[in-house]
């Protein structure tokens, strides 16, 4: 029997309990394995460079050999490493739902002080490294990790989940890595390098994984309103269903649909509260504040829409009769653009044909028609929804009205599949820009086919929306994965460019600072600008300021500038004479290191030789020598203060706010606080509009990279420029609130405003 066969499922007596738990847990496991595998692979991508750099700096041949040996092992056994790490993570997930506790028992073994004497120094160092990584990650992610553990505990009622068995706890992850890395036969120094890389490229990225895991579980309705750090789980709390399926609520069924299929609202209130509030607000407008109709599980308790005094012989239609009439309209291929009164009159005529006698629309059903009409009016007035998508969404009004009549939890449950389907289609359209041939666009075709399925197949069984939601989410996952890979390459290219631009700016700043106030001969300017700047650039790009080469090569610049300044005394000329051979050697070595053109180097050195001869000349005063050699007088250099340490990667925090007007500062702060992934709409010079999302902040947040839905770069803007565009309105932040929820809030606010104005 496999480990998968030993998974424990509880509440299986409840409808869908076993499958719901399995699906939710499986989604979390797949997300974790996918994200951790990607992070681990990225870490291995950097292993070669890190080990090679250590080998270059090794002080002994033995140390250098150990780093090169580690490089070879990692290259040759990379696939084995990745597979081993994934197996360890999968085993932790299986252990949590397995009927046996044997798995990972060895991992819980503690090392006490008496045992330390039995460990050699290398094992102890590795143990300390593992515990340090896990401890730092736990401290950084305390709240998110606590919420994730509680949600897992809620998801698995018969298994206590804690920080010792949570598969995504940093201790579990670091130990999974340690076990996987044991296949490498490495000496302690290269092994610790690998551990540091794991800390940097995997453990430091765990916040994103925890956020996504918690967000997915919230979408599944698992403890969605956790706040603070301590929220317990009821012992009898039912397991939540998979994404897109709301928990079943006991009660009567209407048209084969559970009367509470959407589950309770967040916060645990009565799910009919929203429905009653909507009807009561509408009653104030339509009936002068008369009591709102009450839902009894099969229909509304009040009479016809005119208050119950309908024509003689006219009886109120049942919900099923109204739904049947709506189904006839739904199957009608003609586009309906009718006023509310005309629509209701048409509905009445259809009911007459179907029932053989006049039927009046009940007050509750009449109100529901009005409420859904207002919802779709708000949806179709949303400026963020593209026109072509609006046209498709509009076709869902009659099916959605049927859902609202059959299942009153539609209004109150955020997890109702029909609501979620509308929200997901709208969310997917946020970054969509209508192409010239809309019919060829994959997203448009998918939404169109989904809408057509609803119109063709939906009668009274809401399970169709469950199936369509799953299918649409699968499509989005595949599309987002393709975009993610492209976006990752786009971001890496932008990061590389930012690093190059930063290095160039740093080199230029250092050279300009040193020549400021000096009269520098043309050959020296050429040597610095066209040759030595490249040496500095490569050094900065490879090692940064902390490397050994950077200060040494800047010192060459200082020595070069000093060497071409007039020497007023014999002792200075002797010092220059002694300095020249070493200076030329260092210049030649550096230029050879970047494969500088030997012919050009010879020309520069000959010209530099003339400048040195001029400075070494003993006849005449210093002023006479300079006047004869150069058309411009020498300007005595002003004292230049030592350069403050600069860093392209970490500039001073918020360097802009103090130097700009308050309105611009506010726009800058708004951009700084936005989450990566926020969508924007840009108005181009020709008036056209494009949409792109914030993909990365580079150069310490001073550059913003935007990509389209496919992951390709759309814009690269400085923080200041983006803030100014935000002020001018040529760049707008798009609201990422759920479309249906936003429309429902709009309807409620409008009804309240109307009531307050009476």
C-alpha positions in Angstrom: 0.0 0.0 0.0 1.4 3.4 -1.0 1.7 6.4 1.3 -1.0 8.1 -0.7 -3.4 5.2 0.1 -2.9 5.8 3.8 -4.1 9.4 3.7 -6.7 10.1 6.4 -9.9 11.8 5.4 -12.4 13.0 7.9 -16.1 14.1 7.8 -16.5 11.7 5.0 -20.1 11.2 5.9 -20.8 14.8 4.8 -21.4 15.3 1.1 -18.2 15.9 -0.7 -16.1 15.9 2.5 -13.4 13.4 1.4 -12.9 14.9 -2.0 -13.0 18.4 -0.8 -10.2 17.8 1.8 -8.1 15.9 -0.7 -8.5 18.5 -3.4 -7.6 21.4 -1.1 -4.6 19.6 0.4 -3.4 18.5 -3.0 -3.6 22.0 -4.4 -1.4 23.3 -1.5 1.0 20.4 -2.0 1.4 21.1 -5.7 1.8 24.8 -5.1 4.5 24.2 -2.5 6.4 21.6 -4.6 6.3 23.8 -7.7 7.5 27.0 -6.0 10.2 25.3 -3.9 11.5 23.4 -6.9 11.8 26.6 -8.9 13.6 28.3 -6.0 15.9 25.4 -5.6 16.7 25.3 -9.3 17.5 29.0 -9.2 19.8 28.4 -6.3 21.7 25.8 -8.3 22.0 28.2 -11.2 24.1 30.4 -9.0 26.2 27.7 -7.5 28.8 27.6 -10.3 29.6 31.3 -10.0 29.7 31.3 -6.2 32.1 28.3 -6.0 34.3 29.6 -8.9 34.6 33.0 -7.1 35.7 31.2 -3.9 38.1 29.1 -5.9 39.7 32.3 -7.3 40.2 33.7 -3.9 41.4 30.5 -2.3 44.7 30.9 -0.4 45.9 27.4 -0.9 45.8 24.9 -3.7 44.0 22.4 -1.6 41.2 24.9 -0.9 41.0 25.8 -4.6 40.8 22.2 -5.5 37.9 21.5 -3.1 35.9 24.3 -4.6 36.5 23.1 -8.2 35.6 19.6 -7.1 32.3 20.9 -5.6 31.5 22.7 -8.9 31.9 19.4 -10.8 29.8 17.5 -8.4 27.0 20.0 -8.4 27.0 20.1 -12.2 27.1 16.3 -12.6 24.5 15.5 -9.9 22.2 18.5 -10.4 19.2 16.5 -11.6 19.7 14.0 -8.8 19.8 16.9 -6.3 16.6 18.4 -7.6 14.8 15.1 -7.6 16.0 14.3 -4.1 14.9 17.6 -2.7 11.4 17.3 -4.3 11.1 13.8 -2.9 11.9 15.0 0.6 9.3 17.8 0.4 6.7 15.4 -1.0 7.5 12.9 1.9 6.8 15.7 4.4 3.4 16.3 2.9 2.6 12.6 2.9 3.7 12.3 6.5 1.1 14.9 7.6 -1.8 12.9 6.2 -0.3 9.4 6.7 -1.7 7.0 9.3 1.8 6.3 10.5 4.0 8.8 12.4 7.3 7.0 11.5 8.2 9.4 8.8 10.6 12.2 9.9 11.0 10.7 13.4 14.7 11.0 13.0 14.3 14.7 12.2 12.9 15.4 15.6 15.9 14.1 17.4 17.6 16.9 19.4 21.3 17.2 20.0 22.0 17.9 23.6 25.2 19.2 25.1 26.4 15.7 26.0 26.2 14.6 22.4 28.3 17.5 21.1 31.5 15.7 22.0 30.5 12.9 19.7 30.3 15.2 16.7 33.2 16.3 14.7 33.6 20.0 13.9 32.3 19.7 10.3 29.0 18.0 11.3 28.6 20.6 14.1 29.1 23.5 11.7 26.6 22.1 9.2 24.1 21.5 12.0 24.5 25.1 13.2 24.1 26.4 9.6 20.8 24.5 9.2 19.4 25.6 12.5 20.4 29.2 11.8 18.7 29.3 8.5 15.5 27.8 9.9 15.5 30.2 12.9 15.9 33.3 10.8 13.2 32.2 8.4 10.8 31.5 11.3 11.4 34.9 12.9 10.9 36.7 9.6 7.7 34.9 8.7 6.2 34.4 12.2 2.6 35.7 11.4 2.2 34.2 7.9 3.6 30.9 9.1 1.3 30.9 12.1 -1.7 31.5 9.9 -0.7 28.8 7.5 -0.2 26.3 10.3 -3.7 27.1 11.7 -5.3 26.8 8.3 -3.7 23.4 7.8 -4.8 22.4 11.3 -8.3 23.5 10.3 -8.1 21.6 7.0 -7.1 18.3 8.8 -9.4 18.1 11.8 -8.1 14.7 13.0 -4.5 15.6 12.8 -2.9 18.2 15.0 -0.7 20.4 12.7 2.0 22.4 14.4 5.4 23.8 13.7 7.0 20.3 14.1 5.0 18.6 11.3 3.9 21.5 9.1 5.6 20.5 5.7 6.2 24.2 5.0 7.8 25.1 8.3 11.4 26.4 7.7 12.8 23.5 9.9 11.2 21.0 7.6 12.4 22.7 4.5 16.0 23.1 5.6 16.1 19.5 6.8 14.7 18.4 3.5 17.5 20.3 1.8 20.1 18.9 4.2 19.0 15.4 3.5 19.0 16.0 -0.3 22.5 17.6 -0.1 23.9 14.6 1.7 24.4 12.9 -1.7 27.2 15.4 -2.4 30.6 14.4 -1.0 31.9 17.9 -0.2 34.4 19.3 2.2 33.0 21.7 4.8 33.9 25.0 3.2 32.2 24.4 -0.2 29.3 22.7 1.6 28.7 25.8 3.7 28.8 27.9 0.5 26.0 25.7 -0.9 24.1 26.2 2.4 24.5 29.9 2.2 23.1 29.9 -1.3 20.1 27.9 -0.1 19.5 30.5 2.6 19.8 33.4 0.1 17.8 32.0 -2.9 15.3 29.7 -1.1 14.8 30.6 2.5 14.8 34.4 1.8 12.0 33.8 -0.8 9.7 31.9 1.6 7.5 35.0 2.3 6.1 34.9 -1.2 5.3 31.2 -0.9 3.6 31.7 2.5 1.6 34.6 1.1 0.4 32.6 -1.9 -0.4 29.5 0.2 -2.4 31.5 2.7 -4.2 33.4 -0.1 -5.1 30.1 -1.9 -6.5 28.6 1.4 -8.5 31.8 2.0 -10.0 31.5 -1.4 -11.1 28.0 -0.4 -12.8 29.5 2.6 -10.4 28.2 5.1 -10.3 30.6 8.1 -10.5 33.6 5.7 -10.7 36.3 8.5 -7.6 35.4 10.6 -6.2 38.4 12.3 -3.4 38.6 14.9 -1.6 35.5 15.9 -3.9 33.3 17.9 -7.1 32.0 16.5 -8.2 28.5 17.5 -10.0 26.0 15.4 -13.4 24.6 16.6 -13.1 20.9 17.1 -16.2 20.3 15.1 -15.3 22.6 12.2 -16.1 21.0 8.9 -13.4 20.6 6.3 -13.7 23.3 3.6 -14.2 22.3 -0.1 -11.8 22.7 -3.0 -11.4 26.0 -4.7 -14.5 27.2 -6.4 -16.9 25.0 -4.3 -18.7 26.5 -1.4 -19.3 24.4 1.8 -22.7 22.7 1.8 -25.2 24.1 4.3 -27.9 21.7 5.6 -31.4 22.7 4.5 -34.0 22.5 1.8 -33.0 22.3 -1.8 -34.4 24.5 -4.6 -34.3 23.1 -8.1 -31.8 20.5 -7.0 -29.5 23.1 -5.5 -28.7 23.2 -1.7 -30.4 26.2 -0.3 -27.2 27.3 1.3 -24.7 26.1 -1.4 -22.6 29.2 -1.0 -21.9 28.9 2.7 -22.0 31.6 5.3 -20.5 35.0 4.8 -17.1 35.7 6.3 -17.7 36.4 9.9 -20.2 33.7 10.4 -23.4 35.8 10.0 -26.7 34.4 8.7 -26.2 34.0 4.9 -29.7 35.4 4.3 -28.8 38.7 5.8 -27.5 40.3 2.6 -30.6 39.1 0.7 -32.9 40.6 3.3 -31.0 43.9 3.4 -31.2 44.2 -0.4 -34.9 43.5 -0.4 -35.5 46.0 2.5 -33.5 48.8 0.8 -35.4 48.2 -2.4 -38.7 48.1 -0.5 -38.2 51.6 0.6 -37.9 52.7 -3.1 -40.6 50.6 -4.6 -43.2 50.1 -1.8 -42.7 53.0 0.5 -41.0 51.0 3.2 -43.4 48.0 3.3 -42.0 44.9 4.9 -39.5 43.1 2.7 -40.5 39.7 1.3 -39.2 36.7 3.2 -37.6 33.6 1.7 -39.0 30.3 3.1 -36.6 27.9 1.3 -38.9 27.5 -1.7 -39.9 31.0 -2.6 -41.0 34.4 -1.1 -43.9 34.7 1.3 -45.4 37.9 -0.2 -47.8 38.2 -3.0 -47.5 39.6 -6.5 -45.3 42.7 -7.2 -48.3 45.0 -6.9 -48.6 44.1 -3.2 -51.0 41.2 -3.6 -53.9 43.0 -5.1 -53.5 41.6 -8.6 -56.3 41.1 -11.1 -59.0 38.6 -10.3 -57.9 35.1 -11.2 -54.2 36.0 -11.5 -52.1 33.9 -9.1 -48.5 34.5 -8.2 -46.0 32.4 -10.2 -43.8 30.0 -8.3 -40.0 30.3 -8.5 -39.9 27.3 -10.8 -42.4 28.9 -13.2 -40.4 32.1 -13.3 -37.2 30.2 -13.9 -38.8 28.2 -16.7 -39.8 31.4 -18.4 -36.3 32.7 -18.0 -34.9 29.5 -19.5 -37.1 30.1 -22.6 -35.6 33.6 -22.9 -32.1 32.2 -22.3 -32.4 29.9 -25.3 -33.6 32.7 -27.5 -30.8 33.7 -29.8 -32.0 37.2 -30.3 -30.4 40.0 -28.3 -32.8 41.4 -25.7 -32.5 45.2 -25.1 -35.6 45.8 -23.1 -36.5 48.1 -20.3 -37.3 46.5 -16.9 -41.1 46.9 -17.5 -40.9 45.5 -21.0 -38.7 42.6 -19.8 -41.2 41.7 -17.0 -44.1 42.0 -19.4 -42.4 39.6 -21.8 -41.7 37.2 -19.0 -45.4 37.3 -18.1 -46.5 36.5 -21.6 -44.1 33.5 -21.7 -45.6 32.2 -18.4 -49.1 32.5 -19.8 -48.0 30.4 -22.8 -46.3 27.8 -20.5 -49.0 27.7 -17.8 -52.1 28.2 -20.0 -53.3 31.0 -17.7 -52.2 34.4 -16.4 -49.4 34.4 -13.8 -48.1 37.3 -11.8 -44.4 37.7 -10.9 -44.2 37.6 -7.1 -42.8 40.6 -5.2 -39.7 38.8 -4.1 -39.0 37.5 -7.6 -39.7 41.0 -9.0 -37.2 42.5 -6.5 -34.6 39.9 -7.5 -35.0 40.8 -11.2 -34.4 44.5 -10.2 -31.4 43.7 -8.0 -29.7 41.6 -10.7 -30.5 44.3 -13.2 -28.7 46.9 -11.1 -25.8 44.5 -10.5 -25.2 44.1 -14.2 -25.6 47.8 -14.8 -22.8 48.4 -12.3 -20.7 45.6 -13.9 -21.2 47.0 -17.4 -20.4 50.5 -16.3 -17.1 49.4 -14.8 -14.5 51.4 -16.9 -11.8 48.8 -16.3 -13.7 46.0 -18.1 -12.8 46.0 -21.8 -15.8 46.6 -24.2 -15.6 43.1 -25.8 -15.6 41.4 -22.5 -18.5 43.5 -21.3 -20.5 42.3 -24.3 -19.8 38.7 -23.3 -20.6 39.3 -19.6 -23.9 41.0 -20.5 -25.1 37.7 -22.0 -24.9 36.1 -18.5 -27.6 38.3 -17.0 -30.5 35.8 -17.5 -28.5 32.8 -16.2 -27.3 34.8 -13.2 -30.9 35.9 -12.5 -32.0 32.3 -12.5 -29.2 31.4 -10.0 -30.2 34.3 -7.8 -33.9 33.1 -7.8 -33.0 29.5 -7.1 -30.2 30.0 -4.5 -30.4 33.1 -2.2 -26.8 32.4 -1.0 -25.7 33.7 -4.4 -25.8 37.3 -3.0 -24.2 36.5 0.4 -21.5 34.0 -0.3 -18.2 35.1 -1.8 -17.5 31.4 -2.7 -20.6 30.8 -4.8 -19.3 29.3 -8.1 -21.3 31.6 -10.3 -19.9 34.7 -8.5 -16.4 33.3 -8.6 -16.7 32.6 -12.3 -17.7 36.2 -13.0 -14.9 37.5 -10.8 -12.3 35.2 -12.3 -13.2 36.2 -15.9 -13.1 39.9 -14.9 -9.8 39.5 -13.1 -8.3 37.8 -16.1 -9.4 40.7 -18.2 -7.7 43.4 -16.2 -4.5 43.3 -18.2 -6.2 42.4 -21.4 -5.9 44.8 -24.4 -8.3 44.2 -27.2 -6.4 43.0 -30.3 -7.3 43.8 -33.9 -8.7 40.3 -34.4 -10.5 39.6 -31.1 -11.7 36.2 -32.3 -8.1 34.9 -32.4 -7.3 35.9 -28.8 -7.1 32.9 -26.4 -8.6 34.7 -23.4 -11.5 36.1 -25.4 -12.2 32.7 -27.0 -12.1 31.0 -23.5 -14.5 33.5 -22.0 -16.8 33.3 -25.0 -16.9 29.5 -24.9 -17.6 29.6 -21.2 -20.5 32.0 -21.6 -21.9 29.8 -24.5 -21.7 26.8 -22.2 -23.8 28.6 -19.6 -26.3 29.7 -22.1 -26.6 26.3 -23.8 -26.4 24.0 -20.8 -27.6 25.8 -17.6 -31.1 25.0 -16.6 -31.3 24.6 -12.8 -28.2 22.6 -11.9 -25.6 25.0 -10.4 -23.0 22.2 -10.6 -22.3 23.4 -14.1 -20.8 26.5 -12.7 -18.5 24.4 -10.5 -17.3 22.6 -13.6 -16.9 25.7 -15.7 -15.0 27.4 -12.8 -12.5 24.6 -12.5 -12.0 24.5 -16.3 -11.5 28.3 -16.4 -9.0 28.2 -13.5 -7.1 25.5 -15.2 -6.9 27.6 -18.4 -5.7 30.6 -16.3 -3.1 28.5 -14.5 -1.6 27.3 -17.8 -1.7 30.8 -19.3 -0.1 32.4 -16.2 2.6 29.7 -16.1 3.6 30.5 -19.6 3.6 34.2 -18.8 5.5 33.7 -15.6 8.4 32.1 -17.5 8.6 34.9 -20.0 8.2 37.5 -17.2 11.0 35.9 -15.3 13.3 36.2 -18.3 12.2 39.8 -18.8 12.9 40.6 -15.2 16.3 39.0 -15.3 17.2 40.9 -18.4 16.0 44.2 -16.8 18.0 43.4 -13.6 21.1 42.8 -15.7 20.6 46.0 -17.6 20.0 47.9 -14.3 23.2 46.4 -12.9 25.2 47.4 -16.0 23.7 50.9 -16.0 24.5 51.3 -12.3 28.1 50.1 -12.8 28.5 52.6 -15.6 27.1 55.4 -13.6 29.3 54.5 -10.6 32.5 54.4 -12.7 31.6 57.7 -14.4 30.9 59.3 -11.0 34.3 58.2 -9.6 36.2 59.4 -12.6 34.4 62.8 -12.7 34.9 63.3 -9.0 38.6 62.8 -9.4 39.2 65.1 -12.4 37.0 67.9 -11.1 39.0 71.1 -10.8 42.0 69.7 -12.6 43.5 70.6 -15.9 43.8 67.1 -17.3 45.9 66.4 -20.5 43.9 65.0 -23.5 45.8 61.7 -23.4 44.8 61.1 -19.8 41.1 62.0 -20.5 41.2 59.5 -23.4 42.9 56.9 -21.3 40.4 57.3 -18.5 37.2 57.6 -20.6 37.9 55.1 -23.3 40.2 52.5 -21.6 40.5 52.5 -17.9 36.8 53.1 -17.4 36.2 49.7 -18.9 38.6 48.1 -16.4 36.7 49.8 -13.6 33.4 48.8 -15.1 34.3 45.1 -15.3 35.7 45.1 -11.8 32.6 46.8 -10.3 30.3 44.5 -12.2 32.1 41.4 -11.1 33.0 42.1 -7.5 31.3 45.4 -6.5 32.9 47.9 -4.1 33.7 45.2 -1.5 36.1 43.4 -3.9 39.8 43.8 -3.8 40.2 45.0 -7.4 37.9 48.1 -7.2 39.9 50.2 -4.6 43.2 49.1 -6.3 42.1 50.2 -9.7 40.7 53.5 -8.4 44.2 54.0 -6.8 45.6 53.7 -10.3 43.4 56.6 -11.4 44.7 58.7 -8.5 48.3 57.8 -9.3 47.8 58.6 -13.0 46.4 62.0 -12.4 49.2 62.8 -9.9 51.8 61.7 -12.4 50.8 64.3 -15.0 50.7 67.3 -12.6 53.7 69.7 -12.7 56.4 68.8 -10.1 57.8 71.8 -8.4 60.7 70.2 -6.6 63.5 67.8 -7.3 62.2 65.4 -4.7 58.8 65.2 -6.4 60.4 64.6 -9.8 62.5 61.8 -8.3 59.3 60.4 -6.8 57.6 60.5 -10.2 60.6 58.8 -11.8 60.3 56.0 -9.3 56.5 55.7 -9.7 56.3 55.6 -13.5 57.4 52.0 -14.1 54.9 50.6 -11.5 52.1 52.9 -12.9 52.7 51.7 -16.5 52.8 48.1 -15.3 49.5 48.4 -13.5 47.9 50.2 -16.5 49.2 47.6 -18.9 48.0 44.7 -16.7 44.5 46.1 -16.3 44.1 46.9 -20.0 45.4 43.5 -21.0 42.8 42.0 -18.6 40.0 43.5 -20.7 41.7 42.6 -24.0 42.2 46.3 -24.9 43.5 46.9 -28.4 47.4 46.6 -28.2 47.9 49.1 -31.0 45.7 51.8 -29.3 47.5 51.0 -26.0 50.9 51.7 -27.5 49.7 55.0 -28.9 48.3 56.1 -25.5 51.4 55.1 -23.6 53.6 57.0 -26.1 51.5 60.1 -25.6 51.5 59.6 -21.8 55.3 59.3 -22.0 55.5 62.8 -23.4 53.4 64.1 -20.5 55.7 62.5 -18.0 58.8 63.9 -19.8 57.2 67.3 -19.5 56.7 66.9 -15.8 60.2 65.6 -15.3 61.9 68.5 -17.2 64.2 70.3 -14.8 64.7 73.6 -16.7 62.5 76.7 -16.1 59.8 77.2 -13.5 56.9 75.0 -13.2 54.6 77.7 -14.5 56.9 78.1 -17.6 56.8 74.4 -18.3 53.0 74.2 -18.1 52.6 77.3 -20.2 54.8 75.9 -22.9 53.0 72.5 -22.9 49.4 73.4 -22.6 47.3 76.3 -24.0 45.2 76.5 -20.9 46.6 77.5 -17.5 46.7 74.9 -14.8 44.0 75.3 -12.2 45.2 74.3 -8.8 43.0 71.4 -7.7 40.6 72.1 -4.9 40.6 69.7 -2.0 38.1 66.9 -2.8 36.4 65.3 0.1 36.5 61.5 0.3 33.6 59.9 -1.6 30.8 58.7 0.5 30.2 55.0 0.0 27.7 54.5 -2.8 25.6 51.5 -3.7 23.5 51.0 -6.8 21.6 48.2 -5.1 20.8 50.0 -1.9 20.4 53.8 -2.3 19.3 56.0 0.6 15.7 55.4 1.6 13.2 57.6 -0.2 15.7 60.0 -1.6 13.1 61.9 -3.6 10.5 62.9 -1.1 12.4 65.8 0.5 13.3 67.5 -2.9 9.9 67.5 -4.6 6.6 69.1 -4.1 4.2 67.4 -1.7 1.8 66.2 -4.4 4.6 64.5 -6.3 5.9 63.1 -3.1 2.5 61.6 -2.4 2.5 59.9 -5.8 6.0 58.5 -5.2 4.9 57.1 -1.8 1.8 55.5 -3.4 4.0 53.8 -6.1 6.5 52.6 -3.4 3.7 51.0 -1.4 2.0 49.2 -4.3 2.5 45.4 -4.5 4.3 43.8 -7.3 1.7 42.6 -9.7 -0.4 45.7 -9.6 -2.0 46.6 -13.0 -1.8 50.0 -14.6 -3.3 51.6 -17.7 -1.1 53.9 -19.7 -2.4 56.5 -22.1 -0.1 56.8 -25.1 0.8 60.0 -27.0 -1.7 59.0 -29.8 -4.5 58.5 -27.3 -4.5 54.7 -27.3 -4.4 52.9 -24.1 -2.3 49.9 -23.0 -2.3 47.9 -19.8 0.7 46.5 -18.0 1.5 45.3 -14.5 4.4 46.2 -12.2 6.8 43.3 -12.5 9.9 44.5 -10.6 11.5 47.3 -8.7 15.2 47.8 -9.6 18.1 50.0 -8.6 16.9 50.2 -5.1 13.3 51.0 -6.2 14.3 53.9 -8.5 13.3 52.0 -11.6 10.0 50.3 -12.3 9.6 47.5 -14.9 6.1 46.9 -16.4 5.1 43.8 -18.4 2.0 42.8 -20.3 -0.2 39.7 -19.8 2.2 37.6 -21.8 5.2 38.6 -19.6 7.0 40.8 -22.2 8.3 44.2 -21.1 6.0 47.1 -21.9 7.8 50.0 -20.0 10.9 50.8 -18.0 10.3 54.0 -16.0 12.1 55.8 -13.3 10.1 56.3 -10.1 10.0 60.1 -10.6 8.7 59.8 -14.2 6.1 57.2 -13.2 4.9 59.5 -10.3 4.6 62.5 -12.7 2.6 60.3 -15.1 0.4 59.3 -12.2 -0.2 63.0 -11.4 -1.0 63.9 -15.1 -3.4 61.0 -15.4 -1.5 59.4 -18.3 -0.9 56.4 -16.0 -3.7 55.0 -13.8 -3.7 52.3 -11.1 -6.3 49.7 -11.9 -8.6 48.5 -9.2 -8.1 44.8 -8.6 -11.2 44.3 -6.4 -13.5 41.4 -7.4 -15.9 42.6 -10.0 -19.1 41.1 -8.6 -18.3 42.1 -5.1 -17.6 45.6 -6.2 -20.8 45.8 -8.2 -22.8 44.5 -5.2 -21.3 47.1 -3.0 -22.2 49.8 -5.5 -25.8 48.6 -5.6 -26.1 48.6 -1.8 -24.5 52.1 -1.6 -26.8 53.5 -4.2 -29.9 52.1 -2.5 -28.7 53.5 0.8 -28.1 56.9 -0.8 -31.5 56.9 -2.3 -33.1 56.0 1.0 -31.1 58.8 2.8 -32.2 61.3 0.2 -35.9 60.7 0.8 
